[in-house]
Amino acid sequence: MPKNIKRICEVTFTLTPRNNELGGLSGLVDKLEAQLLEQPKSKCVKTIIKYPNSTSAVTKLIEETDGMMKTEIYVDYPDEIDESGQAIKRNGKIRGDEITQ
């Protein structure tokens, strides 16, 4: 996870059908897939966490999904100050492949 984050606004986990891979999070992904995708014949399930306070807990959770869920994180970065002294708000989206960088 990049270190220059002011605040995590939202973390989105997307579960889609897999091709016989083993699940992460001690089988949680397997249980979610069975209950939320297979039974109702759904193609996708999203879980959204709003404004988590612990960046390290979010990082650990993402690592424990072991790549079985697509992850996107919406963040606020520290404000920048322009030439006139005004604060410029910055935000962005971090995708799963950018999280471990």
Residue, then its C-alpha position, 0 to 999 in steps of 0.5 A: m500500500p502506498k505510504n502517502i495516503k491521508r485516508i482510505c475512503e472506500v475498499t471494494f472487494t469483488l468476488t467472481p466465479r473462479n476456475n477451481e482455485l483454492g480460496g483464501l481467508s481460511g475458506l471464507v472465499d469458498k463459503l462466500e462463493a457457494q452462498l452468494l454466487e452459486q445458489p442465487k446464480s449470481k455472476c458477481v458479489k461486491t463488498i464495500i468497506k467505508y472509511p476504515n481507520s486501519t490501513s494495516a488491517v486493510t492491507k492484511l485483509i487484501e493479502e489474505t484474499d490471496g488474489m481471489m477477489k478483485t480489490e479497489i481502494y479509493v483514497d484521499y492523498p495529503d493536500e498540495i499547496d498551489e502557488s497562491g497558498q490554496a490547498i488542492k485536494r487530491n484523491g485517487k483509486i488504487r487497483g489490486d495490482e498496485i496495492t503491493q507496490 
